[in-house]
Amino acid sequence: MAEILFDLATEILKSMGSLAAEERRSSSNLVRDWIKRLKKVFFEADDLLDDVATEVKHRKLFNKVDVIAKDKASLNLVERRQQPLLPEPYSVQLNLDRETYSFVPDGEVIGRSDDKNKIVNFLLDSKVEENVVVISNVGLGGLGKTTLAQCVFSDEIIKKNFDKALWVCVSDVFEVKMIAEKIAESGGGKKDNYPQLDAVQNELRKMLDGKKYFLVLDDVWNEDPLKWSRLKNMLISGAKGSKILLTTRSDVVVKVSGSVHKHKLGDLSEEEA
């Protein structure tokens, strides 16, 4: 039921084109209010996948989606396509202001100790040749990819084996300069809008040069190999053994990111759940 709801909310977002751009362009308070309600109901739908909500909540959320869909027509909102669509199901660019964080309370992760140990063991593997390697934690929405990454990030063994740990929520918008700025801020750099990409690259080089670092890129959707290459080239100054862990729903992301290891996250058994 929650999967169907998520698909329905996504279809509404697909017809909007660029949601953030529409919100900035519009001078209508009604349109702005509609967009805010759309964002809220989308996040509620996604949370249902993680929380396994009751049937009553499902029905209430369906009603909200239906009301918002009808309001869209009454406001005469039209579709704006700023670039050619990619083949389904990779054509949706949501551009929502969603963030995650690195901390997870003790006891939050249940039934994922085996998954955690496998990821931690690979992160500690010193046999890789490259200075910086990418590994992927991939699975359907609602399986707990972010929570598992939080658990790995907070592990004491990880803290002891890396000079620097960084966390960035990427989400659907993969702008290299913006992500680089977030990485710099996560590593203790100044919070700033760097005027040029070269400036933030210099900041990252100073921050990571010769250091063995662990970087989590959470909720990644980008399937453009050129963008991945540009970002990774800004991170290669780290010491040998540096690792990047990304979480994603897409096997295409795993491939274009050059991941040397893919950890496929499956459903919990009834006993674990």
HELIX and SHEET records of a PDB file:
HELIX    1   1 ALA A    2  MET A   16  1                                  15    
HELIX    2   2 LEU A   19  ARG A   25  1                                   7    
HELIX    3   3 ASN A   29  ASP A   51  1                                  23    
HELIX    4   4 GLU A   55  SER A   74  1                                  20    
HELIX    5   5 SER A  113  LEU A  123  1                                  11    
HELIX    6   6 LYS A  145  PHE A  153  1                                   9    
HELIX    7   7 GLU A  156  ASN A  161  1                                   6    
HELIX    8   8 VAL A  176  SER A  186  1                                  11    
HELIX    9   9 LEU A  197  LEU A  208  1                                  12    
HELIX   10  10 PRO A  225  ASN A  233  1                                   9    
HELIX   11  11 ASP A  251  VAL A  256  1                                   6    
SHEET    1   A 5 LYS A 164  SER A 171  0                                        
SHEET    2   A 5 TYR A 213  VAL A 220  1                                        
SHEET    3   A 5 SER A 242  THR A 248  1                                        
SHEET    4   A 5 VAL A 132  VAL A 138  1                                        
SHEET    5   A 5 HIS A 261  LYS A 264  1                                        
END                                                                             
